[in-house]
Amino acid sequence: MERPAWAPQGIDISVPSVSRMYDFYLGGSHNFEVDREAARKAMEFMPGLPKVMQANRAFMRRAVHYATTSGVNQFLDIGSGIPTFGNVHEVAQAADPEARIAYVDHDSVAVAHSQAVLEGNDQAVIAAADLRKPQDILENPQINGLLDLDRPVALLLVAVLHFIEDTDDPYAAVAELRDALAPGSLLILTHASYEGIPLSEEEAGGTVGVYRTIRNPLIMRSRPEIGRFFDGFEMVDPGLVAMPEWRPESPEQLAQEDPFAYSGFAGVGRKA
């Protein structure tokens, strides 16, 4: 298998990566054939996966815009993936040129490409770290050098928690991050769920099986289970809802949304 020039040395390009599969769903070019093969297999069971990812991105942009208009101009995006058009720093800095963004990912391709995208932007950084080790994130010198945790921060956990198994205690990880944030901070979150998918659970389970096969289990949690991640936060209206239903730009847009966009939940909470 030929290694693309942009692929960092030291990574195994024969193993699929969820961040590179996500990039493929969004029409990006920083993925390998092994990622595309796994993504196509998942789409055999759930053909609307690209629509789900697009809904994730659209929600993220609306939530980031909400944060900036609410006076929060610091962003900690964990599980940020490979930057594509309309990423957090572009949305935030268009609204507030002083906005600061710290991206975090454990995929070396995502980190390397983010470094290239962010070159020359001294108010955005990318750090290599894992959500399952929140202390490593909180003590990272790049993040601490950019963000002031004594002021409100918008913590983004978009399409990442459903890749953290219960044995790794994702609730404890989110709570540790929450406790490190100042009052007024926001939690911006999306999570996969069988609820809302326009397929039977058995049909959608085929996609879950593909992710399990590539050793990146997709954990489909219920709405109440997802709601637990907001413990210690006050939900921002309209609460925990399907992604298109969180403050849509217009009723017409909502009416035209693809049914697969309603797969899973999104919400924003504010720390008191």
N, C-alpha and C positions, 0 to 999 in steps of 0.2 A: 504494500500500500504506500503510495507516494505521499510524503509529508508536505503540506502546503507551506510556503515560505513564512506565512504569518503564524503558524502553529508553534508554540513554545517548545523548546527541547525538554525532554523528560516526561512528557505526558504520553499515555498509551492511547493512540488514536484508533485502536481496535476495540475500545470499550465505549459504549454509548454514554453520553452525559445529558442529564435532564436540562441543564442550562443551554446546551447546544441544540437539543431537540426543541426547546422553547423558541430559540432563535430561528429554527427552520419553520416552525408553525407560523411565525410572524413574517416569514419571507426574507429572513436574513441570509447572509452568505458565509457566516463563520460557524460552519458545521461540517462534519465529515460524513462520508457515505454510511458509516455505521450508525450515525445519529439519524440520518434520513431514513434508513431502513427500519430502525426501531419506531420512529415517528409514523411512518406509513403503516406499519403493523398495528400500532395503537389506533390509527384512524380507520382501519378496517372494521373495528368494533364501534368506534365513535367518530364518525366522519366530520362532526362539527367541532373537533378540537381546535382548529385555527380560530373559529369564532369565539370559543371560550377564552383563548389567549388574547384576542383583540379586545374582548370585554374587560379582561383584567387590566390591560394597558389603558383603556379609555377611563375606567374607574380611577386608576392611579393618577392620571392627569387631572381629573376633576378634584380628587382629594388633595393633591399638591396645591392646586389653585386655591382650594378652600383654606388650606393651611396658611398660605401667604397672605390672603385677604383677612385672616384672623390674627395676623401679627406674628406668626411663627415663620422664621426664615432660616432655621437650621434643620437639616434632614439627615437621618441615619437610615440608609436603605440596605437592609440585610437580605442576602440572597438576591442581589441586584441583577445577576446574569450578564449577558452580553448587550452592551448599549445599542439600541436602535433609535430611529427617529422619534422625537418626543419623549426622551427620557427625563428623569427627575430634574437634573441640573438645567436642562433646556427650558422646561416649564417654569421651574422656580425662579431662575435668573432672568427670564423674560418678564416676570411679574415684579421681581425685586432683584436688581443687579447686585445687591449685597448678600444675597442668599448663599449659604454654605452647605455643601453636600458631601457626605462621606458614604461612599459605596463599600459594601462588604460582600465578598463571595469566596468560596473555597475552590472554585473551578479555575485552574491556572489559565485556561483560554480566556475566560471572562475577565480575569484580572489583567492579563496582557493586553487584550483589546481595549479595555477600559483605560489603561494607562496611555494608549495611543490616542484615544478619543479625547482624553482630558488634558493632553499636553498643552501647556500655555494657559490653562485655567487654574489660577492659584487659589480659587475658592471651591475646588472640588478635588477629592482624592479617592483612591481605591485601595482598600486594604484586604489582604488575604487572611481570612478568618472564618470560623464555623459557628453558626447559630447555637450549636449544641455546647459550645464553650463560651458563654457570654462574657466571662471575666476577661478572656483574651481580647474580646472586642472592646470592652470598657477600658482596658489598660493599653490598647494599641497607641503608640506614640503619634502615628499619622492622624488618627481620629482625634486624640486629645489635643493635638497641635492645631486642629481646625475648628472643632466644635467646643463650645462652652456649655458644659452640662449643668452649670448653675442657672442657665436660661432655658426656656422651653425648646424642646426638640420634637420634630415629627419623626417618629419611629415607623418605618415602613417594613411590613412583613407581608409582601404581596406574592402569592403563589409559592410560598416556601414552607409554611408550617405543615402542609400535608405531606411533606417528604421527611418529617421527623416522627419516628415511631414512638409509641407510648413508653417503651422501655428506656428511651432517652429523655423522658420527662420534659416535653416541650412547654408544659404549663410553668414549670419551675424556671425554665430559661427565660420565658417572657416576663415572669414576675421579677426575676433578677434585673432584667433590663429596665422594667418599669420603676423599680425602687431606686435606680440610679438617675432617673430623669427628674427634672424640676417640675413643680406644679405648673399646669398650663400646657404641658407637653401632650402630644397627640399620638395615638396608636392607629395606624392605617393598615388594614388587614384584609386579605382575601383568602378563602380556603375552599378546597374542593369538597363536594358532598354528593351523595346519590340523589339528594332532594333537588328537584328542579331540572334534572337531566331528562330530556324528552325521549328516553329509552327505558326499558325495564332494567332493574338492578342487575339481572343476569346478563343482559347485553352489555351494559356499561362495565360489568365486572371483567369482560374480556380485555378492556384497556388497562384496568388495574392489574390484570395478570401479566400484561406486557411489561409494565414497570417493575413488577416483582421479579420477572425473569432477568432483567438487566440490573438487578440488585439495587434498585432505587424504589422501594415499596411506596405506593401511593396510598395514603391513609385517608379514607373517605369518612369524615366525621359528621355527626348530626348537627343541626342548628344549635341545640342546647350545648353540645360539646364545644362547638366553635365559640359560642357566647362566653364560655368560661375564660377564654383568653383575655377578655375585657374586664376581668375582676380588677378592681382598683381604678377603673376608668368610668366616667359618665358618658353614656352613648350620645353621640351627636345625632340629631334628627336627620334621616328617618329611621335610625337604628340599624340593626343587622338585617340586611335585605339582599335579594338577588342583585348582582353587579349592575345591571342597567337601571335598576330602580333607585340607586343611590344618587340623588340630585341630578337627574338627567338634564341635559341642556335644553330640551324641549319635549313637549308631549308627543310631537310628531316623530321625533327620533325614537322615543320609547315604543311607539306603535309599530315602527318599522324594524324593530330589533329581531335578530335571528333567534329562534327558540333555544338553540344551544347556548346562547349568551347568558341564559338564566341558570346555568349549571353552577351550583355553589353559592357562596355568600360573601358579602363585603360589608365593611362597617368602619366607622371612625369613632374613637373614644378619646375623651379628654381627661387627663389626670387632674384631680381636684387639688 
